[in-house]
Amino acid sequence: MKIGVPKEIKRQEYRVAVTPDGVGELRSHGHEVYVEQGAGSGCSIGDTLYEDCGAVILASHEEVFARADMIYKVKEPLPEECGLLRQGQILFSFLHLAADPGLTEVLLEKGVSAIAFETIQLEDGHLPLLVPMSEIAGRLSVQEGAKYLEKGFGGRGILLGGIPGLPRGNVVIIGGGTVGMNAATIAVGMGARVTIMDIDKARLQFLDNRFGPSADTLYATKGNIRRCIETADLVIGAVLIPGATAPTIIRRQDLKSMREGTVIVDVAVDQGGCVETSHPTYHDDPVFLVDGIAHYCVANMPGVVPITSTWGLANATLPYALKIAGLGMEGAMMDSSIARGINVHQGHITHPALALSLGLPCRKIP
Ligand SMILES: NC(=O)c1ccc[n+]([C@@H]2O[C@H](COP(=O)([O-])OP(=O)(O)OC[C@H]3O[C@@H](n4cnc5c(N)ncnc54)[C@H](O)[C@@H]3O)[C@@H](O)[C@H]2O)c1
């Protein structure tokens, strides 16, 4: 198969989908790999490193899209890239379509087969391509939250770890999956008081065993959430229903009960956000205020640590890219994990949670 790896054009997105070793693997399975000039520059991978592993370097975005049977990239296509997609082409990347009806419509019209990293799912519910990015986003969420709690950035001016004789900062994490657990690991490590909330009893049990007395676990009922956010310094939104729009956990009226300068990091903003007042932001202007509460809502958080995130992502996606390229679209969809990753195919939505979120019909892949 001919595989195209474009340079990412989203603002402050420094990742690239494939490493030189990944190119070598794809080549050793007989595939042709076209990499856009400079695609790896954000994470210090020069064109010659790709060439040495067998890639053909192409000068333009347009050429990569025109030559490839499968576009293998990191983030969802932006409007200028959508025009380059064509019928029957495979698009393999993060997509987050439940939060983007406009892009969904374009992909349906174009007749592409869009396989979303974030909905490739094993039988046991595990999301192997989302996990490494959620690990990074979870860890970053506390790092960024601590920064925006500083007075100079408009925060409450509290040190998360406190000092002897003074209270620690209070971190409330809503959603105790991969993001939530990684956020808790860093927050506990910084010496904060940590509460992790979830609706899944088994997950709360797991987290309780893992963190012991260094973090509290709590059912994510409306009342518990309301009480917890009133005294929080940092709130991390980390809920997910795979493929669907994020549920709204914190409403605008809830902000009034929170203390001025509290920071919310809504990691779930890529799925629409779990805070009513969230909207996506970028790394160069990541925070906005609503009723005195700082909202950090960057939808591509790992993009800013590309040395970690490019390799983390590429290690996870490559086995699936190899499978899709080796079997072709019709063969790959026989793999149930990949089938769950397919969001749009031949002009139809094929993921039930996406269809439900957008109120559109679903033609499920058998
Ligand atoms: N902003 C970014 O750059 C970035 C990067 C990576 C991941 N994410 C996003 O972070 C979110 C979390 O990802 P994850 O990998 O941790 O997912 P996950 O599936 O591992 O965990 C989600 C958790 O949310 C819980 N949950 C679901 N509904 C809930 C509710 N109503 N109340 C409380 N808990 C609820 C689930 O039980 C689960 O434990 C996703 O939206 C993901 O796309 C964003």
The ligand as an SDF file (V2000), in Angstrom:
LIG
                    3D

 44 48  0  0  0  0  0  0  0  0999 V2000
   -6.8560   17.2330   25.5130 N   0  0  0  0  0  0  0  0  0  0  0  0
   -5.9860   16.3220   25.0930 C   0  0  0  0  0  0  0  0  0  0  0  0
   -4.9490   16.6130   24.5130 O   0  0  0  0  0  0  0  0  0  0  0  0
   -6.2590   14.8680   25.3650 C   0  0  0  0  0  0  0  0  0  0  0  0
   -5.2450   13.8980   25.2580 C   0  0  0  0  0  0  0  0  0  0  0  0
   -5.5430   12.5730   25.5790 C   0  0  0  0  0  0  0  0  0  0  0  0
   -6.8370   12.2370   25.9780 C   0  0  0  0  0  0  0  0  0  0  0  0
   -7.8020   13.2000   26.0310 N   0  0  0  0  0  0  0  0  0  0  0  0
   -9.1720   12.9300   26.4350 C   0  0  0  0  0  0  0  0  0  0  0  0
   -9.2520   12.7160   27.8290 O   0  0  0  0  0  0  0  0  0  0  0  0
  -10.4920   12.0520   28.1000 C   0  0  0  0  0  0  0  0  0  0  0  0
  -10.2470   10.8870   29.0500 C   0  0  0  0  0  0  0  0  0  0  0  0
   -9.4820    9.8930   28.3790 O   0  0  0  0  0  0  0  0  0  0  0  0
   -9.0450    8.5420   29.1060 P   0  0  0  0  0  0  0  0  0  0  0  0
   -8.0940    7.8630   28.1880 O   0  0  0  0  0  0  0  0  0  0  0  0
   -8.6510    8.7890   30.5010 O   0  0  0  0  0  0  0  0  0  0  0  0
  -10.4060    7.7220   29.0830 O   0  0  0  0  0  0  0  0  0  0  0  0
  -10.7110    6.3970   29.9450 P   0  0  0  0  0  0  0  0  0  0  0  0
  -11.7640    5.6620   29.1960 O   0  0  0  0  0  0  0  0  0  0  0  0
   -9.4670    5.7040   30.3190 O   0  0  0  0  0  0  0  0  0  0  0  0
  -11.3310    6.9990   31.2900 O   0  0  0  0  0  0  0  0  0  0  0  0
  -12.5250    7.7040   31.3230 C   0  0  0  0  0  0  0  0  0  0  0  0
  -13.1460    7.5120   32.6930 C   0  0  0  0  0  0  0  0  0  0  0  0
  -14.2980    8.3800   32.7610 O   0  0  0  0  0  0  0  0  0  0  0  0
  -15.2510    7.7040   33.5420 C   0  0  0  0  0  0  0  0  0  0  0  0
  -16.5350    8.3300   33.3330 N   0  0  0  0  0  0  0  0  0  0  0  0
  -17.3750    8.2270   32.2560 C   0  0  0  0  0  0  0  0  0  0  0  0
  -18.4720    8.9790   32.4600 N   0  0  0  0  0  0  0  0  0  0  0  0
  -18.3180    9.5700   33.6860 C   0  0  0  0  0  0  0  0  0  0  0  0
  -19.1200   10.4470   34.4610 C   0  0  0  0  0  0  0  0  0  0  0  0
  -20.3090   10.8680   34.0190 N   0  0  0  0  0  0  0  0  0  0  0  0
  -18.6650   10.8520   35.6660 N   0  0  0  0  0  0  0  0  0  0  0  0
  -17.4590   10.4180   36.1350 C   0  0  0  0  0  0  0  0  0  0  0  0
  -16.6670    9.5710   35.4520 N   0  0  0  0  0  0  0  0  0  0  0  0
  -17.0900    9.1580   34.2410 C   0  0  0  0  0  0  0  0  0  0  0  0
  -15.1620    6.2600   33.0630 C   0  0  0  0  0  0  0  0  0  0  0  0
  -15.7440    5.3650   34.0040 O   0  0  0  0  0  0  0  0  0  0  0  0
  -13.6540    6.0780   32.9310 C   0  0  0  0  0  0  0  0  0  0  0  0
  -13.0650    5.5450   34.1100 O   0  0  0  0  0  0  0  0  0  0  0  0
  -11.0220   11.6460   26.7150 C   0  0  0  0  0  0  0  0  0  0  0  0
  -11.9680   12.5800   26.2730 O   0  0  0  0  0  0  0  0  0  0  0  0
   -9.8040   11.6920   25.8380 C   0  0  0  0  0  0  0  0  0  0  0  0
  -10.1040   11.8510   24.4680 O   0  0  0  0  0  0  0  0  0  0  0  0
   -7.5280   14.4970   25.7250 C   0  0  0  0  0  0  0  0  0  0  0  0
  1  2  1  0
  2  3  2  0
  2  4  1  0
  4  5  1  0
  4 44  2  0
  5  6  2  0
  6  7  1  0
  7  8  2  0
  8  9  1  0
  8 44  1  0
  9 10  1  0
  9 42  1  0
 10 11  1  0
 11 12  1  0
 11 40  1  0
 12 13  1  0
 13 14  1  0
 14 15  2  0
 14 16  1  0
 14 17  1  0
 17 18  1  0
 18 19  2  0
 18 20  1  0
 18 21  1  0
 21 22  1  0
 22 23  1  0
 23 24  1  0
 23 38  1  0
 24 25  1  0
 25 26  1  0
 25 36  1  0
 26 27  1  0
 26 35  1  0
 27 28  2  0
 28 29  1  0
 29 30  1  0
 29 35  2  0
 30 31  1  0
 30 32  2  0
 32 33  1  0
 33 34  2  0
 34 35  1  0
 36 37  1  0
 36 38  1  0
 38 39  1  0
 40 41  1  0
 40 42  1  0
 42 43  1  0
M  CHG  2   8   1  16  -1
M  END
$$$$
